[in-house]
Amino acid sequence: MELFGSNSSDEQLTGVRILRQFAVNEWYSGETLEKIIINVPVVERSVEMLK
C-alpha cells in the first residue's frame, strides 16, 4: 500500500496492480479488501486515481 503514496505514476500503477491481484484471489480477497477499506488514505488515493 506504500506505493499508493508515491509521486511516481508508475509506482502507483504497480501498487494498484498488486492490490488487484490480491483482491481477486479467493484466498486473500477478504483480508485485502478489509485492509483497503479501513485505510482512508488508500481509499482517497484510489478515488483520486479514478478521476
mmCIF file as Biopython writes it, N, C-alpha, C and O atoms, coordinates in Angstrom:
data_model
#
loop_
_atom_site.group_PDB
_atom_site.id
_atom_site.type_symbol
_atom_site.label_atom_id
_atom_site.label_alt_id
_atom_site.label_comp_id
_atom_site.label_asym_id
_atom_site.label_entity_id
_atom_site.label_seq_id
_atom_site.pdbx_PDB_ins_code
_atom_site.Cartn_x
_atom_site.Cartn_y
_atom_site.Cartn_z
_atom_site.occupancy
_atom_site.B_iso_or_equiv
_atom_site.auth_seq_id
_atom_site.auth_asym_id
_atom_site.pdbx_PDB_model_num
ATOM 1   N N  . MET A ? 1  ? 0.811   -1.186  0.000   1.0 0.0 1  A 1 
ATOM 2   C CA . MET A ? 1  ? 0.000   0.000   0.000   1.0 0.0 1  A 1 
ATOM 3   C C  . MET A ? 1  ? 0.860   1.258   0.000   1.0 0.0 1  A 1 
ATOM 4   O O  . MET A ? 1  ? 0.362   2.357   -0.245  1.0 0.0 1  A 1 
ATOM 5   N N  . GLU A ? 2  ? 2.139   1.094   0.274   1.0 0.0 2  A 1 
ATOM 6   C CA . GLU A ? 2  ? 3.037   2.242   0.271   1.0 0.0 2  A 1 
ATOM 7   C C  . GLU A ? 2  ? 3.175   2.843   -1.122  1.0 0.0 2  A 1 
ATOM 8   O O  . GLU A ? 2  ? 3.436   4.036   -1.271  1.0 0.0 2  A 1 
ATOM 9   N N  . LEU A ? 3  ? 2.997   2.010   -2.132  1.0 0.0 3  A 1 
ATOM 10  C CA . LEU A ? 3  ? 3.134   2.506   -3.497  1.0 0.0 3  A 1 
ATOM 11  C C  . LEU A ? 3  ? 2.057   3.533   -3.842  1.0 0.0 3  A 1 
ATOM 12  O O  . LEU A ? 3  ? 2.253   4.355   -4.737  1.0 0.0 3  A 1 
ATOM 13  N N  . PHE A ? 4  ? 0.931   3.496   -3.146  1.0 0.0 4  A 1 
ATOM 14  C CA . PHE A ? 4  ? -0.118  4.483   -3.381  1.0 0.0 4  A 1 
ATOM 15  C C  . PHE A ? 4  ? 0.350   5.887   -3.013  1.0 0.0 4  A 1 
ATOM 16  O O  . PHE A ? 4  ? -0.083  6.865   -3.624  1.0 0.0 4  A 1 
ATOM 17  N N  . GLY A ? 5  ? 1.217   5.992   -2.036  1.0 0.0 5  A 1 
ATOM 18  C CA . GLY A ? 5  ? 1.695   7.293   -1.584  1.0 0.0 5  A 1 
ATOM 19  C C  . GLY A ? 5  ? 2.811   7.863   -2.438  1.0 0.0 5  A 1 
ATOM 20  O O  . GLY A ? 5  ? 3.259   8.988   -2.217  1.0 0.0 5  A 1 
ATOM 21  N N  . SER A ? 6  ? 3.249   7.102   -3.394  1.0 0.0 6  A 1 
ATOM 22  C CA . SER A ? 6  ? 4.354   7.533   -4.241  1.0 0.0 6  A 1 
ATOM 23  C C  . SER A ? 6  ? 3.930   8.677   -5.156  1.0 0.0 6  A 1 
ATOM 24  O O  . SER A ? 6  ? 2.758   8.806   -5.510  1.0 0.0 6  A 1 
ATOM 25  N N  . ASN A ? 7  ? 4.889   9.491   -5.527  1.0 0.0 7  A 1 
ATOM 26  C CA . ASN A ? 7  ? 4.641   10.555  -6.501  1.0 0.0 7  A 1 
ATOM 27  C C  . ASN A ? 7  ? 4.801   10.051  -7.927  1.0 0.0 7  A 1 
ATOM 28  O O  . ASN A ? 7  ? 4.467   10.751  -8.883  1.0 0.0 7  A 1 
ATOM 29  N N  . SER A ? 8  ? 5.305   8.852   -8.062  1.0 0.0 8  A 1 
ATOM 30  C CA . SER A ? 8  ? 5.525   8.258   -9.378  1.0 0.0 8  A 1 
ATOM 31  C C  . SER A ? 8  ? 4.266   7.537   -9.842  1.0 0.0 8  A 1 
ATOM 32  O O  . SER A ? 8  ? 3.755   6.654   -9.154  1.0 0.0 8  A 1 
ATOM 33  N N  . SER A ? 9  ? 3.773   7.920   -11.009 1.0 0.0 9  A 1 
ATOM 34  C CA . SER A ? 9  ? 2.575   7.251   -11.530 1.0 0.0 9  A 1 
ATOM 35  C C  . SER A ? 9  ? 2.859   5.784   -11.846 1.0 0.0 9  A 1 
ATOM 36  O O  . SER A ? 9  ? 1.961   4.946   -11.751 1.0 0.0 9  A 1 
ATOM 37  N N  . ASP A ? 10 ? 4.093   5.467   -12.220 1.0 0.0 10 A 1 
ATOM 38  C CA . ASP A ? 10 ? 4.456   4.068   -12.484 1.0 0.0 10 A 1 
ATOM 39  C C  . ASP A ? 10 ? 4.363   3.233   -11.210 1.0 0.0 10 A 1 
ATOM 40  O O  . ASP A ? 10 ? 3.856   2.111   -11.233 1.0 0.0 10 A 1 
ATOM 41  N N  . GLU A ? 11 ? 4.858   3.786   -10.094 1.0 0.0 11 A 1 
ATOM 42  C CA . GLU A ? 11 ? 4.780   3.064   -8.823  1.0 0.0 11 A 1 
ATOM 43  C C  . GLU A ? 11 ? 3.332   2.943   -8.351  1.0 0.0 11 A 1 
ATOM 44  O O  . GLU A ? 11 ? 2.945   1.914   -7.800  1.0 0.0 11 A 1 
ATOM 45  N N  . GLN A ? 12 ? 2.542   3.976   -8.562  1.0 0.0 12 A 1 
ATOM 46  C CA . GLN A ? 12 ? 1.129   3.918   -8.187  1.0 0.0 12 A 1 
ATOM 47  C C  . GLN A ? 12 ? 0.417   2.833   -8.987  1.0 0.0 12 A 1 
ATOM 48  O O  . GLN A ? 12 ? -0.371  2.064   -8.437  1.0 0.0 12 A 1 
ATOM 49  N N  . LEU A ? 13 ? 0.695   2.774   -10.277 1.0 0.0 13 A 1 
ATOM 50  C CA . LEU A ? 13 ? 0.091   1.752   -11.128 1.0 0.0 13 A 1 
ATOM 51  C C  . LEU A ? 13 ? 0.510   0.359   -10.680 1.0 0.0 13 A 1 
ATOM 52  O O  . LEU A ? 13 ? -0.310  -0.558  -10.658 1.0 0.0 13 A 1 
ATOM 53  N N  . THR A ? 14 ? 1.766   0.196   -10.325 1.0 0.0 14 A 1 
ATOM 54  C CA . THR A ? 14 ? 2.248   -1.085  -9.812  1.0 0.0 14 A 1 
ATOM 55  C C  . THR A ? 14 ? 1.492   -1.464  -8.549  1.0 0.0 14 A 1 
ATOM 56  O O  . THR A ? 14 ? 1.078   -2.612  -8.389  1.0 0.0 14 A 1 
ATOM 57  N N  . GLY A ? 15 ? 1.309   -0.496  -7.644  1.0 0.0 15 A 1 
ATOM 58  C CA . GLY A ? 15 ? 0.565   -0.740  -6.407  1.0 0.0 15 A 1 
ATOM 59  C C  . GLY A ? 15 ? -0.864  -1.173  -6.674  1.0 0.0 15 A 1 
ATOM 60  O O  . GLY A ? 15 ? -1.371  -2.094  -6.034  1.0 0.0 15 A 1 
ATOM 61  N N  . VAL A ? 16 ? -1.512  -0.511  -7.618  1.0 0.0 16 A 1 
ATOM 62  C CA . VAL A ? 16 ? -2.888  -0.864  -7.970  1.0 0.0 16 A 1 
ATOM 63  C C  . VAL A ? 16 ? -2.943  -2.280  -8.527  1.0 0.0 16 A 1 
ATOM 64  O O  . VAL A ? 16 ? -3.840  -3.051  -8.186  1.0 0.0 16 A 1 
ATOM 65  N N  . ARG A ? 17 ? -2.008  -2.615  -9.362  1.0 0.0 17 A 1 
ATOM 66  C CA . ARG A ? 17 ? -1.986  -3.959  -9.960  1.0 0.0 17 A 1 
ATOM 67  C C  . ARG A ? 17 ? -1.767  -5.039  -8.904  1.0 0.0 17 A 1 
ATOM 68  O O  . ARG A ? 17 ? -2.395  -6.096  -8.952  1.0 0.0 17 A 1 
ATOM 69  N N  . ILE A ? 18 ? -0.880  -4.772  -7.959  1.0 0.0 18 A 1 
ATOM 70  C CA . ILE A ? 18 ? -0.630  -5.737  -6.885  1.0 0.0 18 A 1 
ATOM 71  C C  . ILE A ? 18 ? -1.875  -5.905  -6.027  1.0 0.0 18 A 1 
ATOM 72  O O  . ILE A ? 18 ? -2.284  -7.030  -5.738  1.0 0.0 18 A 1 
ATOM 73  N N  . LEU A ? 19 ? -2.485  -4.787  -5.616  1.0 0.0 19 A 1 
ATOM 74  C CA . LEU A ? 19 ? -3.695  -4.868  -4.797  1.0 0.0 19 A 1 
ATOM 75  C C  . LEU A ? 19 ? -4.820  -5.582  -5.533  1.0 0.0 19 A 1 
ATOM 76  O O  . LEU A ? 19 ? -5.579  -6.343  -4.933  1.0 0.0 19 A 1 
ATOM 77  N N  . ARG A ? 20 ? -4.924  -5.335  -6.826  1.0 0.0 20 A 1 
ATOM 78  C CA . ARG A ? 20 ? -5.965  -6.007  -7.611  1.0 0.0 20 A 1 
ATOM 79  C C  . ARG A ? 20 ? -5.761  -7.514  -7.598  1.0 0.0 20 A 1 
ATOM 80  O O  . ARG A ? 20 ? -6.722  -8.269  -7.453  1.0 0.0 20 A 1 
ATOM 81  N N  . GLN A ? 21 ? -4.522  -7.954  -7.747  1.0 0.0 21 A 1 
ATOM 82  C CA . GLN A ? 21 ? -4.251  -9.394  -7.741  1.0 0.0 21 A 1 
ATOM 83  C C  . GLN A ? 21 ? -4.656  -10.038 -6.419  1.0 0.0 21 A 1 
ATOM 84  O O  . GLN A ? 21 ? -5.201  -11.142 -6.405  1.0 0.0 21 A 1 
ATOM 85  N N  . PHE A ? 22 ? -4.393  -9.353  -5.317  1.0 0.0 22 A 1 
ATOM 86  C CA . PHE A ? 22 ? -4.808  -9.875  -4.014  1.0 0.0 22 A 1 
ATOM 87  C C  . PHE A ? 22 ? -6.327  -9.812  -3.862  1.0 0.0 22 A 1 
ATOM 88  O O  . PHE A ? 22 ? -6.933  -10.726 -3.303  1.0 0.0 22 A 1 
ATOM 89  N N  . ALA A ? 23 ? -6.940  -8.743  -4.356  1.0 0.0 23 A 1 
ATOM 90  C CA . ALA A ? 23 ? -8.381  -8.556  -4.189  1.0 0.0 23 A 1 
ATOM 91  C C  . ALA A ? 23 ? -9.196  -9.585  -4.971  1.0 0.0 23 A 1 
ATOM 92  O O  . ALA A ? 23 ? -10.294 -9.950  -4.549  1.0 0.0 23 A 1 
ATOM 93  N N  . VAL A ? 24 ? -8.679  -10.053 -6.093  1.0 0.0 24 A 1 
ATOM 94  C CA . VAL A ? 24 ? -9.431  -11.025 -6.890  1.0 0.0 24 A 1 
ATOM 95  C C  . VAL A ? 24 ? -9.077  -12.469 -6.547  1.0 0.0 24 A 1 
ATOM 96  O O  . VAL A ? 24 ? -9.722  -13.397 -7.035  1.0 0.0 24 A 1 
ATOM 97  N N  . ASN A ? 25 ? -8.063  -12.666 -5.715  1.0 0.0 25 A 1 
ATOM 98  C CA . ASN A ? 25 ? -7.660  -14.004 -5.299  1.0 0.0 25 A 1 
ATOM 99  C C  . ASN A ? 25 ? -8.585  -14.494 -4.184  1.0 0.0 25 A 1 
ATOM 100 O O  . ASN A ? 25 ? -8.750  -13.816 -3.170  1.0 0.0 25 A 1 
ATOM 101 N N  . GLU A ? 26 ? -9.171  -15.642 -4.365  1.0 0.0 26 A 1 
ATOM 102 C CA . GLU A ? 26 ? -10.131 -16.188 -3.398  1.0 0.0 26 A 1 
ATOM 103 C C  . GLU A ? 26 ? -9.553  -16.286 -1.990  1.0 0.0 26 A 1 
ATOM 104 O O  . GLU A ? 26 ? -10.262 -16.034 -1.016  1.0 0.0 26 A 1 
ATOM 105 N N  . TRP A ? 27 ? -8.291  -16.644 -1.868  1.0 0.0 27 A 1 
ATOM 106 C CA . TRP A ? 27 ? -7.670  -16.829 -0.554  1.0 0.0 27 A 1 
ATOM 107 C C  . TRP A ? 27 ? -7.407  -15.509 0.166   1.0 0.0 27 A 1 
ATOM 108 O O  . TRP A ? 27 ? -7.468  -15.457 1.394   1.0 0.0 27 A 1 
ATOM 109 N N  . TYR A ? 28 ? -7.120  -14.460 -0.567  1.0 0.0 28 A 1 
ATOM 110 C CA . TYR A ? 28 ? -6.685  -13.204 0.048   1.0 0.0 28 A 1 
ATOM 111 C C  . TYR A ? 28 ? -7.688  -12.059 -0.065  1.0 0.0 28 A 1 
ATOM 112 O O  . TYR A ? 28 ? -7.496  -11.016 0.560   1.0 0.0 28 A 1 
ATOM 113 N N  . SER A ? 29 ? -8.736  -12.227 -0.835  1.0 0.0 29 A 1 
ATOM 114 C CA . SER A ? 29 ? -9.628  -11.106 -1.139  1.0 0.0 29 A 1 
ATOM 115 C C  . SER A ? 29 ? -10.265 -10.478 0.095   1.0 0.0 29 A 1 
ATOM 116 O O  . SER A ? 29 ? -10.284 -9.253  0.213   1.0 0.0 29 A 1 
ATOM 117 N N  . GLY A ? 30 ? -10.779 -11.271 1.003   1.0 0.0 30 A 1 
ATOM 118 C CA . GLY A ? 30 ? -11.443 -10.723 2.187   1.0 0.0 30 A 1 
ATOM 119 C C  . GLY A ? 30 ? -10.523 -9.867  3.024   1.0 0.0 30 A 1 
ATOM 120 O O  . GLY A ? 30 ? -10.864 -8.737  3.374   1.0 0.0 30 A 1 
ATOM 121 N N  . GLU A ? 31 ? -9.357  -10.398 3.348   1.0 0.0 31 A 1 
ATOM 122 C CA . GLU A ? 31 ? -8.392  -9.662  4.173   1.0 0.0 31 A 1 
ATOM 123 C C  . GLU A ? 31 ? -7.874  -8.422  3.444   1.0 0.0 31 A 1 
ATOM 124 O O  . GLU A ? 31 ? -7.715  -7.361  4.047   1.0 0.0 31 A 1 
ATOM 125 N N  . THR A ? 32 ? -7.615  -8.563  2.156   1.0 0.0 32 A 1 
ATOM 126 C CA . THR A ? 32 ? -7.115  -7.424  1.381   1.0 0.0 32 A 1 
ATOM 127 C C  . THR A ? 32 ? -8.135  -6.302  1.353   1.0 0.0 32 A 1 
ATOM 128 O O  . THR A ? 32 ? -7.792  -5.144  1.593   1.0 0.0 32 A 1 
ATOM 129 N N  . LEU A ? 33 ? -9.383  -6.631  1.062   1.0 0.0 33 A 1 
ATOM 130 C CA . LEU A ? 33 ? -10.417 -5.601  0.992   1.0 0.0 33 A 1 
ATOM 131 C C  . LEU A ? 33 ? -10.659 -4.955  2.347   1.0 0.0 33 A 1 
ATOM 132 O O  . LEU A ? 33 ? -10.924 -3.755  2.419   1.0 0.0 33 A 1 
ATOM 133 N N  . GLU A ? 34 ? -10.571 -5.729  3.419   1.0 0.0 34 A 1 
ATOM 134 C CA . GLU A ? 34 ? -10.714 -5.151  4.762   1.0 0.0 34 A 1 
ATOM 135 C C  . GLU A ? 34 ? -9.615  -4.127  5.022   1.0 0.0 34 A 1 
ATOM 136 O O  . GLU A ? 34 ? -9.880  -3.051  5.557   1.0 0.0 34 A 1 
ATOM 137 N N  . LYS A ? 35 ? -8.395  -4.455  4.649   1.0 0.0 35 A 1 
ATOM 138 C CA . LYS A ? 35 ? -7.275  -3.536  4.869   1.0 0.0 35 A 1 
ATOM 139 C C  . LYS A ? 35 ? -7.412  -2.278  4.019   1.0 0.0 35 A 1 
ATOM 140 O O  . LYS A ? 35 ? -7.058  -1.186  4.464   1.0 0.0 35 A 1 
ATOM 141 N N  . ILE A ? 36 ? -7.916  -2.423  2.814   1.0 0.0 36 A 1 
ATOM 142 C CA . ILE A ? 36 ? -8.106  -1.258  1.948   1.0 0.0 36 A 1 
ATOM 143 C C  . ILE A ? 36 ? -9.194  -0.355  2.514   1.0 0.0 36 A 1 
ATOM 144 O O  . ILE A ? 36 ? -9.025  0.863   2.575   1.0 0.0 36 A 1 
ATOM 145 N N  . ILE A ? 37 ? -10.300 -0.943  2.923   1.0 0.0 37 A 1 
ATOM 146 C CA . ILE A ? 37 ? -11.444 -0.165  3.391   1.0 0.0 37 A 1 
ATOM 147 C C  . ILE A ? 37 ? -11.115 0.632   4.643   1.0 0.0 37 A 1 
ATOM 148 O O  . ILE A ? 37 ? -11.577 1.764   4.780   1.0 0.0 37 A 1 
ATOM 149 N N  . ILE A ? 38 ? -10.328 0.073   5.564   1.0 0.0 38 A 1 
ATOM 150 C CA . ILE A ? 38 ? -10.041 0.787   6.807   1.0 0.0 38 A 1 
ATOM 151 C C  . ILE A ? 38 ? -8.887  1.778   6.658   1.0 0.0 38 A 1 
ATOM 152 O O  . ILE A ? 38 ? -8.603  2.538   7.584   1.0 0.0 38 A 1 
ATOM 153 N N  . ASN A ? 39 ? -8.232  1.775   5.519   1.0 0.0 39 A 1 
ATOM 154 C CA . ASN A ? 39 ? -7.116  2.683   5.283   1.0 0.0 39 A 1 
ATOM 155 C C  . ASN A ? 39 ? -7.611  3.862   4.439   1.0 0.0 39 A 1 
ATOM 156 O O  . ASN A ? 39 ? -7.606  3.805   3.209   1.0 0.0 39 A 1 
ATOM 157 N N  . VAL A ? 40 ? -8.033  4.920   5.116   1.0 0.0 40 A 1 
ATOM 158 C CA . VAL A ? 40 ? -8.635  6.075   4.446   1.0 0.0 40 A 1 
ATOM 159 C C  . VAL A ? 40 ? -7.723  6.666   3.364   1.0 0.0 40 A 1 
ATOM 160 O O  . VAL A ? 40 ? -8.212  6.956   2.273   1.0 0.0 40 A 1 
ATOM 161 N N  . PRO A ? 41 ? -6.431  6.856   3.612   1.0 0.0 41 A 1 
ATOM 162 C CA . PRO A ? 41 ? -5.589  7.410   2.544   1.0 0.0 41 A 1 
ATOM 163 C C  . PRO A ? 41 ? -5.570  6.551   1.274   1.0 0.0 41 A 1 
ATOM 164 O O  . PRO A ? 41 ? -5.499  7.083   0.166   1.0 0.0 41 A 1 
ATOM 165 N N  . VAL A ? 42 ? -5.634  5.235   1.432   1.0 0.0 42 A 1 
ATOM 166 C CA . VAL A ? 42 ? -5.654  4.355   0.258   1.0 0.0 42 A 1 
ATOM 167 C C  . VAL A ? 42 ? -6.959  4.531   -0.504  1.0 0.0 42 A 1 
ATOM 168 O O  . VAL A ? 42 ? -6.954  4.582   -1.734  1.0 0.0 42 A 1 
ATOM 169 N N  . VAL A ? 43 ? -8.073  4.623   0.208   1.0 0.0 43 A 1 
ATOM 170 C CA . VAL A ? 43 ? -9.368  4.830   -0.447  1.0 0.0 43 A 1 
ATOM 171 C C  . VAL A ? 43 ? -9.370  6.175   -1.163  1.0 0.0 43 A 1 
ATOM 172 O O  . VAL A ? 43 ? -9.799  6.267   -2.314  1.0 0.0 43 A 1 
ATOM 173 N N  . GLU A ? 44 ? -8.894  7.213   -0.490  1.0 0.0 44 A 1 
ATOM 174 C CA . GLU A ? 44 ? -8.857  8.544   -1.103  1.0 0.0 44 A 1 
ATOM 175 C C  . GLU A ? 44 ? -7.988  8.550   -2.352  1.0 0.0 44 A 1 
ATOM 176 O O  . GLU A ? 44 ? -8.376  9.105   -3.381  1.0 0.0 44 A 1 
ATOM 177 N N  . ARG A ? 45 ? -6.825  7.940   -2.265  1.0 0.0 45 A 1 
ATOM 178 C CA . ARG A ? 45 ? -5.909  7.904   -3.410  1.0 0.0 45 A 1 
ATOM 179 C C  . ARG A ? 45 ? -6.512  7.095   -4.554  1.0 0.0 45 A 1 
ATOM 180 O O  . ARG A ? 45 ? -6.355  7.460   -5.719  1.0 0.0 45 A 1 
ATOM 181 N N  . SER A ? 46 ? -7.196  6.007   -4.235  1.0 0.0 46 A 1 
ATOM 182 C CA . SER A ? 46 ? -7.837  5.187   -5.264  1.0 0.0 46 A 1 
ATOM 183 C C  . SER A ? 46 ? -8.886  5.986   -6.014  1.0 0.0 46 A 1 
ATOM 184 O O  . SER A ? 46 ? -8.951  5.936   -7.242  1.0 0.0 46 A 1 
ATOM 185 N N  . VAL A ? 47 ? -9.705  6.719   -5.283  1.0 0.0 47 A 1 
ATOM 186 C CA . VAL A ? 47 ? -10.738 7.547   -5.912  1.0 0.0 47 A 1 
ATOM 187 C C  . VAL A ? 47 ? -10.086 8.638   -6.752  1.0 0.0 47 A 1 
ATOM 188 O O  . VAL A ? 47 ? -10.538 8.926   -7.861  1.0 0.0 47 A 1 
ATOM 189 N N  . GLU A ? 48 ? -9.041  9.236   -6.233  1.0 0.0 48 A 1 
ATOM 190 C CA . GLU A ? 48 ? -8.318  10.282  -6.956  1.0 0.0 48 A 1 
ATOM 191 C C  . GLU A ? 48 ? -7.758  9.745   -8.271  1.0 0.0 48 A 1 
ATOM 192 O O  . GLU A ? 48 ? -7.779  10.438  -9.288  1.0 0.0 48 A 1 
ATOM 193 N N  . MET A ? 49 ? -7.260  8.515   -8.249  1.0 0.0 49 A 1 
ATOM 194 C CA . MET A ? 49 ? -6.695  7.912   -9.456  1.0 0.0 49 A 1 
ATOM 195 C C  . MET A ? 49 ? -7.772  7.633   -10.499 1.0 0.0 49 A 1 
ATOM 196 O O  . MET A ? 49 ? -7.488  7.629   -11.697 1.0 0.0 49 A 1 
ATOM 197 N N  . LEU A ? 50 ? -8.990  7.401   -10.057 1.0 0.0 50 A 1 
ATOM 198 C CA . LEU A ? 50 ? -10.078 7.093   -10.981 1.0 0.0 50 A 1 
ATOM 199 C C  . LEU A ? 50 ? -10.634 8.331   -11.682 1.0 0.0 50 A 1 
ATOM 200 O O  . LEU A ? 50 ? -11.321 8.220   -12.697 1.0 0.0 50 A 1 
ATOM 201 N N  . LYS A ? 51 ? -10.336 9.499   -11.143 1.0 0.0 51 A 1 
ATOM 202 C CA . LYS A ? 51 ? -10.850 10.743  -11.749 1.0 0.0 51 A 1 
ATOM 203 C C  . LYS A ? 51 ? -10.227 11.000  -13.089 1.0 0.0 51 A 1 
ATOM 204 O O  . LYS A ? 51 ? -10.543 11.999  -13.735 1.0 0.0 51 A 1 
#
